[in-house]
Amino acid sequence: MQEEPFVNTVRGMLTDPVEFIEHSSKLKLRSYQVEVARAVVESVIFKRGLSFVVLFPRQSGKNELQAQIETYLLAYLQEFDAEIIKVSPTWRPQSINAMRRLERVLQKNALTHGEWKKESGYIYRCGTARIFFLSGAPEANIVGATASALLEVDEAQDLEIEKYDKDIAPMAASTNATRIFWGTAWTSQTLLARELRAAREAERQDGQRRVFVVDAERVAAEVPAYGKFVAAQVARLGRSHPLVRTQFYSEEIDGEGGMFPVERRLRMQGSHLASDRPAPGRIYALLLDVAGEDEAAEQGGDPAGWALKNPGRDATALTVVEVDLTTLEDPQLRAPTYRCVHRRQWLGVRHTDLYAELLILANAWQARWLVVDATGVGAGLAAFLRRSLPGRVAPFQFNAASKSKLGWDFLSVVDSGRWKEPAGSPGALDSLFQRQLQHCQYEITSGPDKRMSWGVPDGARDPANGEPVHDDLLLSAALSAVLDTQPWGSTSPALVVAGRDPLKDLDSGF
């Protein structure tokens, strides 16, 4: 039976992958996709065994390009017993999503429509050519597979180096298969970063291009809507935010280091003045970090009476912020701005006494929200406050995952210019806050969850006076990120019925 003319035409285009992809899928490849497609296909077909590194920004067409290249190779190699292996950091959702994309492209392509088969739930076959989808999770048992044509490692920045070296790299060891590492930039300690350095060195030696790094500006030059999308992310998070730098501008960041360098601290500087009184018509919120590491319940006491075992070790810190809602109307920011106006600290104060003072402060500042560290002994204090201030208390529990997210979210607040420190001569606690910023360190773990460990290291001391440096004021400020998630449609009046000036009842000697 004679083939349809269109199928004959597509088959004749197999010598040109770009023409094949565009004609058979009705998809116009972007210039940066064309470069990658030609280089990878030529290395596979001519058995050059090159190792490529491709860094694309998020949502710029990486996954679609992968599926189109895979479809082309399955069609071209269907009579050659070729085997392609694609490894993703996780089976669900990453491998599952990659298989769904390939199925869609195979089904739409004129040459592979109805000609492909799925085997064993993770293998796709055209003729005798096959592609295997595997998980690169640390616990995955994938030893023994062989890539005769191509070995793909997707989201290589999230795959453990040890897993790759031990279980995945040998898959192409005896076949001279082409290798390609796909991903987005992350830290300099990832598998992707290591392979990027190796590929650049190989380029330097023989002049054969192996590295394809694309940033948001190049994508935006061909897709104006993408430029608008990235501009909104930059406005919301800030150009220096790690996620903006890596996910959109393909810039590596350090895996560890100082979290608040000079340029970030300068961005936090405001033009307003500190105050110990609320101004009429303004909206305020209170952010409370409860002393934590040496907390212990007193013998026979209830949770409201929990106190510090070693009061000199840590402190309960309160930050009062004025909430500027005008930036909620900014179509790109859509979040409030927070101006620090006042700070307080308590050392070794019983939580029953602290509870009473916080009620007075909430009344004095007419606080719309009180964000409370509800971790450990803070849970009791938070519970009492929620009963007394219904609908106004947002508890926050610290653990490794929630603190990581809080750190990323606070950087978004800072880098988008939405945290402002008071101008003028700093008070004692303002200066202490700056020292905590300077001493704060971070470390980013490997893996797809992008978890960040951050804070002032235990034992840190101020080199100027040798005094210990903690991070209670810093954690208090970081709780402002919780305010981003609160409803701001209503700015109801006082949380507590006002009587005499409550600030006169407090010792404001800090």
Summary of the structure (lengths in Angstrom):
residues: 510
radius of gyration: 28.6
end to end distance: 91.4
largest distance: 96.8
contacts: 1634
relative contact order: 0.10
helix: 41%
strand: 20%
